[in-house]
């Protein structure tokens, strides 16, 4: 293996440990809930989910779980639940 590739692999391992280097600006996932699979996303500075609860409340267990999973990798405006209360 070339030494330049070894250096990149080592840097990638270091970066993977430094999660504060990454901030999601948008993403989309399929979230497999207990009753169905939902399209859940963060785009245009807002959460979106196809579950019924989200359409009424603007938050749901799927978006809250993603906030917890992604913790410090989300922009401040995405942190809206009791896991990460807004200032």
HELIX and SHEET records of a PDB file:
HELIX    1   1 UNK A    3  UNK A   17  1                                  15    
HELIX    2   2 UNK A   19  UNK A   21  5                                   3    
HELIX    3   3 UNK A   52  UNK A   57  1                                   6    
HELIX    4   4 UNK A   61  UNK A   70  1                                  10    
HELIX    5   5 UNK A   71  UNK A   73  5                                   3    
HELIX    6   6 UNK A   76  UNK A   78  5                                   3    
HELIX    7   7 UNK A   82  UNK A   84  5                                   3    
SHEET    1   A 3 UNK A  27  UNK A  32  0                                        
SHEET    2   A 3 UNK A  37  UNK A  43 -1                                        
SHEET    3   A 3 UNK A  46  UNK A  49 -1                                        
END                                                                             
